[in-house]
Amino acid sequence: MTGNSDSKKSPGQSRRQGAAAAARSLKVRVKTAKRRKISSTRWLQRQLNDPYVIKAQAKGYRSRAAFKLLQLDAKLTLMKSGDRVIDLGAAPGGWTQVALQKVGPKGRVVGIDLQEIEEIPGADLIQMDFYDAEAPALLKKLLGGEADLVMSDMAAASIGHAQTDHLRIMALAETALAFALEVLAPKGKFVAKVLQGGTEKDLLVRLRENFDKVRHIKPEASRADSAEMYVVATNFHGRETP
Ligand SMILES: C[S@@+](CC[C@H](N)C(=O)[O-])C[C@H]1O[C@@H](n2cnc3c(N)ncnc32)[C@H](O)[C@@H]1O
């Protein structure tokens, strides 16, 4: 056989594919606008060149974070059809979208965030501080039963002081775990964002006491220059009946 497959394409097809390939290989450069800070320009440039941002847009996910959950799920099968899932720190909604796909119409997904989350059909989403004393009861009510998975991607906005940022993210993970221990069904699962450098000893001890297996995973979609990783605990032992 002679010639390559391109020889069978119409000129229009070849032109479109050529343009798409050129667009893929083109690195988008962002000029520093007068009123834009250098850090914002860098952020914008990174966003525009990030393959997961591009993939998220192509697949209709609201955030590149969706791929982190997809990769965690591919490794450990966190969700199945009919599961009930609580998504802590759900905005803008990438993890909620993935959860809805995994649990299907028989499942249930409930999410909470400080930020407003644009409606996602099939999910119950509330705008509230997870630290609000009323949040746990409201989430439980919306779920209408025990959860199969409690997942937290919550992160407080960085204040640029590493130690404080670390403490704040660990406090969110600990509060998420305390809630998970109240709401999970036996054999349930828990996922939380933590920072490299070690999950706090107390958190690890509590996880190991309550779950069969505790792992730390940094999914490929988690940026290499970020200290973020996820602690994944599986097979919840269940609460002791009083
Ligand atoms: C990395 S984003 C989550 C991205 C999300 N998983 C997705 O896929 O779109 C972290 C979120 O945690 C939320 N968050 C931080 N502290 C919170 C709190 N105390 N209560 C509720 N949400 C919180 C932030 O508002 C932010 O939207």
The ligand as an SDF file (V2000), in Angstrom:
LIG
                    3D

 27 29  0  0  0  0  0  0  0  0999 V2000
  -10.1830   22.6940   45.5540 C   0  0  0  0  0  0  0  0  0  0  0  0
  -11.7660   23.3800   45.7380 S   0  0  0  0  0  0  0  0  0  0  0  0
  -12.7950   21.9880   45.4530 C   0  0  0  0  0  0  0  0  0  0  0  0
  -12.9000   21.6000   44.0040 C   0  0  0  0  0  0  0  0  0  0  0  0
  -13.9870   20.5760   43.7730 C   0  0  0  0  0  0  0  0  0  0  0  0
  -13.6300   19.2910   44.3540 N   0  0  0  0  0  0  0  0  0  0  0  0
  -14.2630   20.3640   42.3140 C   0  0  0  0  0  0  0  0  0  0  0  0
  -14.0070   19.2650   41.8030 O   0  0  0  0  0  0  0  0  0  0  0  0
  -14.7700   21.2700   41.6610 O   0  0  0  0  0  0  0  0  0  0  0  0
  -11.8490   23.5690   47.4690 C   0  0  0  0  0  0  0  0  0  0  0  0
  -13.1780   24.1040   47.9540 C   0  0  0  0  0  0  0  0  0  0  0  0
  -13.2400   23.9740   49.3840 O   0  0  0  0  0  0  0  0  0  0  0  0
  -14.1290   24.9690   49.8200 C   0  0  0  0  0  0  0  0  0  0  0  0
  -14.0390   25.1500   51.2700 N   0  0  0  0  0  0  0  0  0  0  0  0
  -12.9720   25.5390   52.0000 C   0  0  0  0  0  0  0  0  0  0  0  0
  -13.3030   25.6510   53.3070 N   0  0  0  0  0  0  0  0  0  0  0  0
  -14.6150   25.3140   53.3980 C   0  0  0  0  0  0  0  0  0  0  0  0
  -15.5390   25.2470   54.4830 C   0  0  0  0  0  0  0  0  0  0  0  0
  -15.1810   25.5570   55.7320 N   0  0  0  0  0  0  0  0  0  0  0  0
  -16.8010   24.8600   54.2280 N   0  0  0  0  0  0  0  0  0  0  0  0
  -17.1900   24.5530   52.9600 C   0  0  0  0  0  0  0  0  0  0  0  0
  -16.3630   24.6070   51.8950 N   0  0  0  0  0  0  0  0  0  0  0  0
  -15.0890   24.9810   52.1030 C   0  0  0  0  0  0  0  0  0  0  0  0
  -13.6910   26.1900   49.0370 C   0  0  0  0  0  0  0  0  0  0  0  0
  -14.7010   27.1700   49.0150 O   0  0  0  0  0  0  0  0  0  0  0  0
  -13.3870   25.5860   47.6580 C   0  0  0  0  0  0  0  0  0  0  0  0
  -14.4680   25.7510   46.7810 O   0  0  0  0  0  0  0  0  0  0  0  0
  1  2  1  0
  2  3  1  0
  2 10  1  0
  3  4  1  0
  4  5  1  0
  5  6  1  0
  5  7  1  0
  7  8  2  0
  7  9  1  0
 10 11  1  0
 11 12  1  0
 11 26  1  0
 12 13  1  0
 13 14  1  0
 13 24  1  0
 14 15  1  0
 14 23  1  0
 15 16  2  0
 16 17  1  0
 17 18  1  0
 17 23  2  0
 18 19  1  0
 18 20  2  0
 20 21  1  0
 21 22  2  0
 22 23  1  0
 24 25  1  0
 24 26  1  0
 26 27  1  0
M  CHG  2   2   1   9  -1
M  END
$$$$
